[in-house]
Amino acid sequence: MAKPIEIEELSVSYGRGRKRQRVVHDVTFSIESGECVGFIGVNGAGKSTTIKALMGFIYADAGRASMFGNDAGHPDGRRQVGYLPEVALYYPFMRAEELLALYGALSGMTRAQLRTRIPEVLQLVGLAGRGRDLLREFSKGMQQRLGIAQALIAEPSLLVLDEVSAGLDPMGRFELRELLKKLHQAGKTIFFSSHELSEVESLCDRVILIDQGRIKKEVTQSELKQIGSEQSLESFFIEAIRGAVAS
Amino acid sequence: MRSAFHMAVWPIVRATVLEAARRKDIAVLAIFMVALLFVLGSARVVGLERPAAGTFLLNLSLTLIIGGAHLVTLLVAARQIPDEIEQRTLYPLLARPIHRSHVLIGKWLAACLMGLALFFSLFIPVWLLVPRLEHYETGTLIQLLTLQPMALMVTAAVPLFLTLCFPRGLAMALALLIVLGADYLVRFVDGFPLIWLVPNPSRLNMVLRYTDGIAPLSFWGWSALMLAALFWTASLLLLSRQLFERRAL
């Protein structure tokens, strides 16, 4: 059976002509079904670019990215995927439930399915009772919660979440962690990028560290726990990025 | 089995129409048009003595509603792709199991429907309210009513294509120039094949022919205009698709 995510020697560049710059270099990793994997790195490390290439929003110079055996950009690969973009300002003149109905319908859900699913996901992300509100009235944190709701609407088996906790207050982050834990326990495959090391530590089976477009390190959960007992996770990752930790 | 249109295009059409209809600028334009028509329609109540005045009012009303419908279509179509990219809403949309061309067709169709809805919802009151005191050709009216939707299809495709090539402001200016001014531009190259290559929705406007009481076009003349509209729309949409599919987002 094809893996939910497979990336092989992926390279991506931005710009044209002389200004063309490679931002992701020969990135290779894969994610097994049911795994929860964190993708971490500093700003501009190449996390979002790798995720965009995986989703087919940008094209790779070389290498291959696939989801469930389908090349990046092929609609079949996205059939079982819920995706949260890094930042999105959802349509200001739509209501929350209309937005979810749009994304649900595009994922192939019927009206009857949507009628039961929309209140469920709004409840899940803490927006129960806000379905009729126009999105221009939503705060940044509420927009992020709605973003998570749209990723979950079609009950995907793989979640790809870019900067999942951006814009959320401490309570929101706690609730999100609990939600992701529940989804992981329910067998969902989760791949998310984050700056929040505490999130990564508490949720992930594995962590992939990227810096300057290159994979620096992959750490399993048991290694994470061991690191956590010896030094702070933060200092470990800072050292990893600086190249002080032997790979 | 649900068709690709039903699953991938129609939800985008619905959402785009819903969003566009709630925006204030479109609502203001629609209210302005309705108010203007109310003033024009009051001529029936007051009464007109000179038939030429009735023809003038009919011409003015039809010109205004056609202009308004094209403006709404253009405004709706021109903001679609730039807004989706700026607000990053294109990502969750394209994260679904759909092709980019579905998004493009959905946006184009929504802009067409907005223009068509405005055109027909105002045409009926104009038809009922403005006095018609001279002889007008029914055949020409039928041609006007069949060519106008085609003209709106072209008008929706023009800004959609241009916003994929140029920044929003420039694309909007060029789209306005083509939609409103192509008829004047092609006069300079009369007789040259360019006259059929430049998308020209004004060429499909039969209002003057109708209000001047001129006989309808021959079947072949009408068919040529219909085919030209289809050619312009299909070409623009195919070019837009090529640009959109290749674009890094």
Interface residues (C-beta under 8 A of the other chain):
Chain A: Y14 K52 M55 G56 F57 I58 Y59 P75 D76 R78 R79 V81 G82 Y83 L84 P85 E86 V87 A88 L89 Y90 Y91 F93 M94 E98 L99 A101 L102 Y103 A105 L106 S107 G108 G147 Q150 A151 V160
Chain B: R2 M7 A8 W10 P11 I12 R14 A15 L18 E19 R22 R23 Q87 R88 T89 Y91 P92 L93 L94 A95 R96 P97 I98 H99 A248 L249
